[in-house]
Amino acid sequence: MLALFDLDGTLVDRRAVFGDAVADLCRAHAFGPAVEQWLLTELADRANPDDFARLRTAFDLEEPAAELWQEYVGLMAAAVTCRPTVLEGLARLRTAAWTVGVITNGAADIQRAKLAATGIAELVDGIAVSGDLEIRKPDQRLFELAAARCGLDLSDGGWMIGDNPAGDIGGGHQAGLRTIWLRGRPWPDGLRAAHHIVDDVTDAITILLNETE
């Protein structure tokens, strides 16, 4: 059985380290409060190299945008962690014959750096990042890519676990998957309900493990 997990807000807490990474970057280059606030606003939901090209233009910075981006990627990867209980849960799923994948929106290099740094990459069978195809959840093509990289097909069924109502749960439904939503974001009117609602990804893993007992 296939289990696809979102990354940010599901397996890892991006928000917990985002502000520190931005502050460290600004401190290293002696950027002022205006630059720091711009980054906190513009990168709040996601970040990609184009953001740093816009930053360089907006503030007439000397530093090359590509170098600033790579520094940011390194700072985020160094700071993001995955709780041991989550890593243990992913390992238990694979032991229980689940095929586990990650499907995440974002730039490929930063998302893969976070997956490698946290140890998640070693515990999953496939990874699909929106930057790979320049498409984003809820686009079904990204779900198809995630399943294929896990060696499966969406027609085989499976589960999608994530915190984003439209991207994860709505996209999961469109892809023919059962869904588990991590409560937190506002739920849009008219969106079909998830099959399960939990407060923590470890609760979702428990539900999946119970499916195979």
Order of alpha helices (4+ residues) and beta strands (2+ residues): beta-alpha-alpha-alpha-alpha-alpha-beta-alpha-beta-alpha-alpha-beta-alpha-beta-beta-alpha
